[in-house]
């Protein structure tokens, strides 16, 4: 199935602007456009996996990479604690169908 490019893929490809604070070969990190905490980051894989339901064993490295990045990002933002959230599926409150981890801290 030919799925339309997600807004996050468009950000990764620099087709639309965003405040990118980290980029490496596997992911980018941006500030959420509608922050729900003093610090609200989104950690987004470059691979456009729609939801956690679509993960395969080949995605282990990507997911582990993003998990390991979270405390580094939090520390860089001056946080000594934070919350994470991954909304999954429409009924799970997901709006953008390209996996992302919310990192929230005050
Ligand atoms: P979710 O409900 O987990 O799919 O969350 C999607 C998140 O993406 C929301 O918190 C939005 O505020 C955020 N968002 C949507 N478009 C943009 C954008 N262009 N730049 C930054 N954040 C965005």
Backbone and ligand atoms as CSV (ligand in chain L), in Angstrom:
chain,resi,resn,atom,element,x,y,z
A,1,UNK,N,N,0.851,-1.192,0.000
A,1,UNK,CA,C,0.000,0.000,0.000
A,1,UNK,C,C,0.885,1.240,0.000
A,2,UNK,N,N,0.514,2.223,-0.805
A,2,UNK,CA,C,1.303,3.438,-0.911
A,2,UNK,C,C,0.763,4.481,0.063
A,3,UNK,N,N,1.436,4.589,1.234
A,3,UNK,CA,C,0.937,5.500,2.258
A,3,UNK,C,C,1.488,6.899,2.050
A,4,UNK,N,N,0.669,7.890,2.371
A,4,UNK,CA,C,1.115,9.276,2.254
A,4,UNK,C,C,2.222,9.539,3.270
A,5,UNK,N,N,3.153,10.384,2.876
A,5,UNK,CA,C,4.285,10.726,3.739
A,5,UNK,C,C,3.778,11.429,5.001
A,6,UNK,N,N,4.272,11.010,6.153
A,6,UNK,CA,C,3.830,11.637,7.404
A,6,UNK,C,C,4.448,13.020,7.547
A,7,UNK,N,N,3.838,13.813,8.412
A,7,UNK,CA,C,4.380,15.154,8.680
A,7,UNK,C,C,5.807,15.044,9.225
A,8,UNK,N,N,6.083,13.958,9.974
A,8,UNK,CA,C,7.431,13.810,10.531
A,8,UNK,C,C,8.436,13.432,9.438
A,9,UNK,N,N,8.017,12.641,8.456
A,9,UNK,CA,C,8.925,12.355,7.329
A,9,UNK,C,C,9.218,13.637,6.560
A,10,UNK,N,N,8.222,14.502,6.459
A,10,UNK,CA,C,8.438,15.776,5.750
A,10,UNK,C,C,9.426,16.658,6.526
A,11,UNK,N,N,9.363,16.585,7.865
A,11,UNK,CA,C,10.336,17.332,8.678
A,11,UNK,C,C,11.726,16.733,8.492
A,12,UNK,N,N,11.814,15.405,8.529
A,12,UNK,CA,C,13.111,14.721,8.354
A,12,UNK,C,C,13.718,15.093,7.000
A,13,UNK,N,N,12.874,15.186,5.982
A,13,UNK,CA,C,13.358,15.506,4.624
A,13,UNK,C,C,13.457,17.010,4.363
A,14,UNK,N,N,13.271,17.802,5.433
A,14,UNK,CA,C,13.386,19.270,5.358
A,14,UNK,C,C,12.383,19.871,4.369
A,15,UNK,N,N,11.237,19.219,4.232
A,15,UNK,CA,C,10.190,19.788,3.368
A,15,UNK,C,C,9.338,20.782,4.142
A,16,UNK,N,N,9.258,20.582,5.468
A,16,UNK,CA,C,8.623,21.590,6.314
A,16,UNK,C,C,9.549,21.859,7.500
A,17,UNK,N,N,9.514,23.086,8.018
A,17,UNK,CA,C,10.452,23.453,9.082
A,17,UNK,C,C,10.053,22.887,10.438
A,18,UNK,N,N,11.046,22.685,11.280
A,18,UNK,CA,C,10.800,22.288,12.671
A,18,UNK,C,C,12.062,22.631,13.446
A,19,UNK,N,N,11.900,22.632,14.761
A,19,UNK,CA,C,13.017,22.945,15.638
A,19,UNK,C,C,13.737,21.622,15.959
A,20,UNK,N,N,14.679,21.244,15.098
A,20,UNK,CA,C,15.375,19.963,15.261
A,20,UNK,C,C,16.547,20.161,16.219
A,21,UNK,N,N,16.513,19.468,17.362
A,21,UNK,CA,C,17.585,19.681,18.347
A,21,UNK,C,C,18.601,18.538,18.349
A,22,UNK,N,N,18.288,17.464,17.655
A,22,UNK,CA,C,19.235,16.335,17.566
A,22,UNK,C,C,18.925,15.573,16.286
A,23,UNK,N,N,19.978,15.110,15.630
A,23,UNK,CA,C,19.786,14.245,14.468
A,23,UNK,C,C,20.951,13.279,14.396
A,24,UNK,N,N,20.651,12.023,14.140
A,24,UNK,CA,C,21.699,11.045,13.865
A,24,UNK,C,C,21.185,10.113,12.778
A,25,UNK,N,N,21.882,9.009,12.561
A,25,UNK,CA,C,21.522,8.165,11.417
A,25,UNK,C,C,20.177,7.456,11.610
A,26,UNK,N,N,19.726,7.354,12.849
A,26,UNK,CA,C,18.485,6.601,13.102
A,26,UNK,C,C,17.274,7.457,13.436
A,27,UNK,N,N,17.486,8.662,13.981
A,27,UNK,CA,C,16.336,9.427,14.462
A,27,UNK,C,C,16.583,10.931,14.462
A,28,UNK,N,N,15.487,11.658,14.624
A,28,UNK,CA,C,15.598,13.095,14.906
A,28,UNK,C,C,14.827,13.382,16.193
A,29,UNK,N,N,15.137,14.542,16.783
A,29,UNK,CA,C,14.418,15.000,17.978
A,29,UNK,C,C,14.005,16.439,17.729
A,30,UNK,N,N,12.702,16.704,17.950
A,30,UNK,CA,C,12.197,18.068,17.754
A,30,UNK,C,C,11.421,18.513,18.992
A,31,UNK,N,N,11.224,19.809,19.104
A,31,UNK,CA,C,10.321,20.343,20.125
A,31,UNK,C,C,8.888,20.171,19.626
A,32,UNK,N,N,8.006,19.658,20.477
A,32,UNK,CA,C,6.594,19.553,20.097
A,32,UNK,C,C,6.036,20.953,19.851
A,33,UNK,N,N,5.271,21.072,18.784
A,33,UNK,CA,C,4.730,22.374,18.383
A,33,UNK,C,C,3.666,22.863,19.372
A,34,UNK,N,N,3.109,21.933,20.129
A,34,UNK,CA,C,2.045,22.266,21.090
A,34,UNK,C,C,2.428,21.676,22.456
A,35,UNK,N,N,3.455,22.276,23.104
A,35,UNK,CA,C,4.031,21.643,24.294
A,35,UNK,C,C,3.047,21.513,25.452
A,36,UNK,N,N,3.056,20.362,26.082
A,36,UNK,CA,C,2.187,20.121,27.233
A,36,UNK,C,C,3.000,19.986,28.525
A,37,UNK,N,N,4.228,20.477,28.478
A,37,UNK,CA,C,5.085,20.570,29.659
A,37,UNK,C,C,6.137,21.623,29.311
A,38,UNK,N,N,6.916,22.070,30.309
A,38,UNK,CA,C,7.933,23.092,30.015
A,38,UNK,C,C,8.876,22.597,28.927
A,39,UNK,N,N,9.303,21.334,29.051
A,39,UNK,CA,C,10.092,20.682,28.000
A,39,UNK,C,C,9.224,19.574,27.403
A,40,UNK,N,N,9.008,19.620,26.112
A,40,UNK,CA,C,8.221,18.569,25.449
A,40,UNK,C,C,8.885,18.262,24.111
A,41,UNK,N,N,9.631,17.157,24.111
A,41,UNK,CA,C,10.359,16.750,22.913
A,41,UNK,C,C,9.674,15.544,22.277
A,42,UNK,N,N,9.913,15.367,20.985
A,42,UNK,CA,C,9.452,14.178,20.268
A,42,UNK,C,C,10.680,13.497,19.670
A,43,UNK,N,N,10.851,12.231,19.991
A,43,UNK,CA,C,11.949,11.440,19.429
A,43,UNK,C,C,11.340,10.577,18.323
A,44,UNK,N,N,11.837,10.760,17.113
A,44,UNK,CA,C,11.173,10.214,15.917
A,44,UNK,C,C,12.164,9.409,15.081
A,45,UNK,N,N,11.861,8.144,14.812
A,45,UNK,CA,C,12.782,7.380,13.960
A,45,UNK,C,C,12.730,7.871,12.517
A,46,UNK,N,N,13.848,7.798,11.823
A,46,UNK,CA,C,13.832,8.181,10.406
A,46,UNK,C,C,13.017,7.182,9.592
A,47,UNK,N,N,13.004,5.938,10.045
A,47,UNK,CA,C,12.175,4.931,9.358
A,47,UNK,C,C,10.706,5.210,9.693
A,48,UNK,N,N,9.841,5.350,8.689
A,48,UNK,CA,C,8.458,5.741,8.955
A,48,UNK,C,C,7.563,4.569,9.376
A,49,UNK,N,N,7.804,4.070,10.579
A,49,UNK,CA,C,6.983,2.983,11.121
A,49,UNK,C,C,5.706,3.627,11.670
A,50,UNK,N,N,4.514,3.202,11.204
A,50,UNK,CA,C,3.302,3.929,11.614
A,50,UNK,C,C,2.982,3.848,13.114
A,51,UNK,N,N,2.975,2.644,13.680
A,51,UNK,CA,C,2.597,2.491,15.096
A,51,UNK,C,C,3.428,1.374,15.721
A,52,UNK,N,N,3.327,1.241,17.033
A,52,UNK,CA,C,4.034,0.143,17.707
A,52,UNK,C,C,3.560,-1.217,17.194
A,53,UNK,N,N,2.309,-1.282,16.730
A,53,UNK,CA,C,1.791,-2.547,16.193
A,53,UNK,C,C,2.539,-2.990,14.938
A,54,UNK,N,N,3.206,-2.055,14.285
A,54,UNK,CA,C,3.894,-2.356,13.018
A,54,UNK,C,C,5.369,-2.685,13.204
A,55,UNK,N,N,5.836,-2.686,14.455
A,55,UNK,CA,C,7.249,-2.989,14.702
A,55,UNK,C,C,7.572,-4.436,14.375
A,56,UNK,N,N,8.743,-4.648,13.827
A,56,UNK,CA,C,9.222,-6.005,13.604
A,56,UNK,C,C,10.551,-6.191,14.311
A,57,UNK,N,N,11.045,-7.425,14.352
A,57,UNK,CA,C,12.324,-7.676,15.017
A,57,UNK,C,C,13.469,-6.865,14.416
A,58,UNK,N,N,13.323,-6.489,13.149
A,58,UNK,CA,C,14.378,-5.686,12.495
A,58,UNK,C,C,14.441,-4.262,13.055
A,59,UNK,N,N,13.443,-3.879,13.859
A,59,UNK,CA,C,13.397,-2.517,14.401
A,59,UNK,C,C,13.960,-2.413,15.823
A,60,UNK,N,N,14.498,-3.538,16.318
A,60,UNK,CA,C,15.008,-3.540,17.698
A,60,UNK,C,C,16.071,-2.477,17.924
A,61,UNK,N,N,16.984,-2.348,16.967
A,61,UNK,CA,C,18.094,-1.397,17.135
A,61,UNK,C,C,17.584,0.041,17.181
A,62,UNK,N,N,16.624,0.339,16.319
A,62,UNK,CA,C,16.069,1.698,16.276
A,62,UNK,C,C,15.414,2.023,17.616
A,63,UNK,N,N,14.590,1.101,18.110
A,63,UNK,CA,C,13.853,1.378,19.351
A,63,UNK,C,C,14.810,1.485,20.541
A,64,UNK,N,N,15.791,0.599,20.579
A,64,UNK,CA,C,16.769,0.653,21.674
A,64,UNK,C,C,17.558,1.957,21.604
A,65,UNK,N,N,17.916,2.339,20.400
A,65,UNK,CA,C,18.661,3.587,20.203
A,65,UNK,C,C,17.873,4.770,20.774
A,66,UNK,N,N,16.590,4.816,20.486
A,66,UNK,CA,C,15.782,5.956,20.955
A,66,UNK,C,C,15.619,5.916,22.473
A,67,UNK,N,N,15.458,4.733,23.030
A,67,UNK,CA,C,15.338,4.624,24.493
A,67,UNK,C,C,16.621,5.107,25.182
A,68,UNK,N,N,17.759,4.719,24.630
A,68,UNK,CA,C,19.036,5.114,25.233
A,68,UNK,C,C,19.283,6.616,25.111
A,69,UNK,N,N,18.679,7.213,24.089
A,69,UNK,CA,C,18.848,8.647,23.877
A,69,UNK,C,C,18.061,9.475,24.891
A,70,UNK,N,N,16.954,8.940,25.389
A,70,UNK,CA,C,16.049,9.728,26.251
A,70,UNK,C,C,16.754,10.361,27.448
A,71,UNK,N,N,17.481,9.600,28.269
A,71,UNK,CA,C,18.115,10.241,29.417
A,71,UNK,C,C,19.173,11.262,29.014
A,72,UNK,N,N,19.839,11.035,27.909
A,72,UNK,CA,C,20.828,12.020,27.430
A,72,UNK,C,C,20.146,13.326,27.066
A,73,UNK,N,N,18.997,13.224,26.382
A,73,UNK,CA,C,18.254,14.426,25.992
A,73,UNK,C,C,17.753,15.156,27.228
A,74,UNK,N,N,17.231,14.381,28.180
A,74,UNK,CA,C,16.698,14.976,29.410
A,74,UNK,C,C,17.807,15.729,30.149
A,75,UNK,N,N,18.948,15.108,30.273
A,75,UNK,CA,C,20.076,15.745,30.957
A,75,UNK,C,C,20.487,17.024,30.230
A,76,UNK,N,N,20.543,16.947,28.906
A,76,UNK,CA,C,20.931,18.128,28.119
A,76,UNK,C,C,19.941,19.273,28.293
A,77,UNK,N,N,18.687,18.922,28.603
A,77,UNK,CA,C,17.656,19.956,28.815
A,77,UNK,C,C,17.617,20.418,30.276
A,78,UNK,N,N,18.496,19.875,31.113
A,78,UNK,CA,C,18.548,20.274,32.513
A,78,UNK,C,C,17.535,19.573,33.396
A,79,UNK,N,N,16.972,18.485,32.902
A,79,UNK,CA,C,15.953,17.756,33.672
A,79,UNK,C,C,16.604,16.674,34.526
A,80,UNK,N,N,16.084,16.502,35.752
A,80,UNK,CA,C,16.554,15.364,36.553
A,80,UNK,C,C,15.442,14.316,36.689
A,81,UNK,N,N,14.400,14.497,35.914
A,81,UNK,CA,C,13.316,13.515,35.845
A,81,UNK,C,C,12.442,13.863,34.654
A,82,UNK,N,N,11.742,12.877,34.134
A,82,UNK,CA,C,10.895,13.142,32.960
A,82,UNK,C,C,9.875,12.018,32.793
A,83,UNK,N,N,8.876,12.291,31.962
A,83,UNK,CA,C,7.876,11.280,31.610
A,83,UNK,C,C,7.999,10.970,30.128
A,84,UNK,N,N,7.623,9.752,29.765
A,84,UNK,CA,C,7.586,9.402,28.345
A,84,UNK,C,C,6.201,8.868,28.018
A,85,UNK,N,N,5.836,9.001,26.752
A,85,UNK,CA,C,4.526,8.520,26.306
A,85,UNK,C,C,4.635,8.121,24.834
A,86,UNK,N,N,4.042,6.982,24.507
A,86,UNK,CA,C,3.934,6.593,23.093
A,86,UNK,C,C,2.469,6.286,22.838
A,87,UNK,N,N,1.758,7.204,22.209
A,87,UNK,CA,C,0.349,6.963,21.874
A,87,UNK,C,C,0.310,5.997,20.700
A,88,UNK,N,N,-0.574,5.016,20.804
A,88,UNK,CA,C,-0.575,3.955,19.795
A,88,UNK,C,C,-1.987,3.673,19.294
A,89,UNK,N,N,-2.203,3.955,18.005
A,89,UNK,CA,C,-3.507,3.720,17.381
A,89,UNK,C,C,-4.467,4.858,17.698
A,90,UNK,N,N,-5.485,4.970,16.840
A,90,UNK,CA,C,-6.470,6.043,17.035
A,90,UNK,C,C,-7.072,6.004,18.423
A,91,UNK,N,N,-7.431,4.811,18.882
A,91,UNK,CA,C,-8.075,4.711,20.197
A,91,UNK,C,C,-7.066,4.931,21.320
A,92,UNK,N,N,-5.776,4.929,20.986
A,92,UNK,CA,C,-4.743,5.232,21.969
A,92,UNK,C,C,-4.321,6.691,21.924
A,93,UNK,N,N,-5.059,7.489,21.160
A,93,UNK,CA,C,-4.797,8.929,21.124
A,93,UNK,C,C,-3.720,9.341,20.132
A,94,UNK,N,N,-3.313,8.419,19.254
A,94,UNK,CA,C,-2.266,8.764,18.286
A,94,UNK,C,C,-2.843,9.616,17.157
A,95,UNK,N,N,-2.152,10.715,16.867
A,95,UNK,CA,C,-2.609,11.616,15.797
A,95,UNK,C,C,-1.704,11.551,14.584
A,96,UNK,N,N,-0.417,11.356,14.821
A,96,UNK,CA,C,0.538,11.274,13.709
A,96,UNK,C,C,1.000,9.821,13.609
A,97,UNK,N,N,0.706,9.208,12.461
A,97,UNK,CA,C,0.980,7.772,12.312
A,97,UNK,C,C,2.390,7.536,11.783
A,98,UNK,N,N,3.321,7.893,12.634
A,98,UNK,CA,C,4.769,7.700,12.439
A,98,UNK,C,C,5.275,7.662,13.878
A,99,UNK,N,N,5.731,6.495,14.328
A,99,UNK,CA,C,6.081,6.312,15.748
A,99,UNK,C,C,6.884,7.493,16.282
A,100,UNK,N,N,6.555,7.892,17.497
A,100,UNK,CA,C,7.343,8.926,18.181
A,100,UNK,C,C,7.185,8.755,19.677
A,101,UNK,N,N,8.261,9.069,20.397
A,101,UNK,CA,C,8.245,9.014,21.859
A,101,UNK,C,C,8.170,10.453,22.365
A,102,UNK,N,N,7.143,10.740,23.159
A,102,UNK,CA,C,7.058,12.043,23.825
A,102,UNK,C,C,7.975,12.013,25.041
A,103,UNK,N,N,8.771,13.042,25.219
A,103,UNK,CA,C,9.575,13.230,26.436
A,103,UNK,C,C,9.105,14.528,27.069
A,104,UNK,N,N,8.572,14.426,28.276
A,104,UNK,CA,C,7.990,15.603,28.936
A,104,UNK,C,C,8.647,15.822,30.294
A,105,UNK,N,N,8.967,17.082,30.571
A,105,UNK,CA,C,9.568,17.392,31.883
A,105,UNK,C,C,9.353,18.847,32.242
A,106,UNK,N,N,9.351,19.124,33.560
A,106,UNK,CA,C,9.109,20.503,34.012
A,106,UNK,C,C,10.285,21.075,34.793
L,1,LIG,P1,P,0.423,11.900,19.000
L,1,LIG,O1,O,-0.940,12.274,19.498
L,1,LIG,O2,O,1.177,11.036,19.957
L,1,LIG,O3,O,0.387,11.347,17.589
L,1,LIG,O4,O,1.242,13.257,18.996
L,1,LIG,C1,C,1.543,13.991,17.879
L,1,LIG,C2,C,2.280,15.191,18.398
L,1,LIG,O5,O,2.917,15.832,17.312
L,1,LIG,C3,C,1.374,16.248,19.069
L,1,LIG,O6,O,1.824,16.454,20.406
L,1,LIG,C4,C,1.560,17.481,18.190
L,1,LIG,O7,O,1.552,18.673,18.941
L,1,LIG,C5,C,2.900,17.215,17.535
L,1,LIG,N1,N,3.099,17.846,16.235
L,1,LIG,C6,C,2.276,17.799,15.162
L,1,LIG,N2,N,2.791,18.479,14.135
L,1,LIG,C7,C,3.992,18.965,14.546
L,1,LIG,C8,C,5.020,19.742,13.946
L,1,LIG,N3,N,4.914,20.186,12.678
L,1,LIG,N4,N,6.118,20.034,14.678
L,1,LIG,C9,C,6.220,19.610,15.958
L,1,LIG,N5,N,5.298,18.869,16.581
L,1,LIG,C10,C,4.187,18.550,15.895
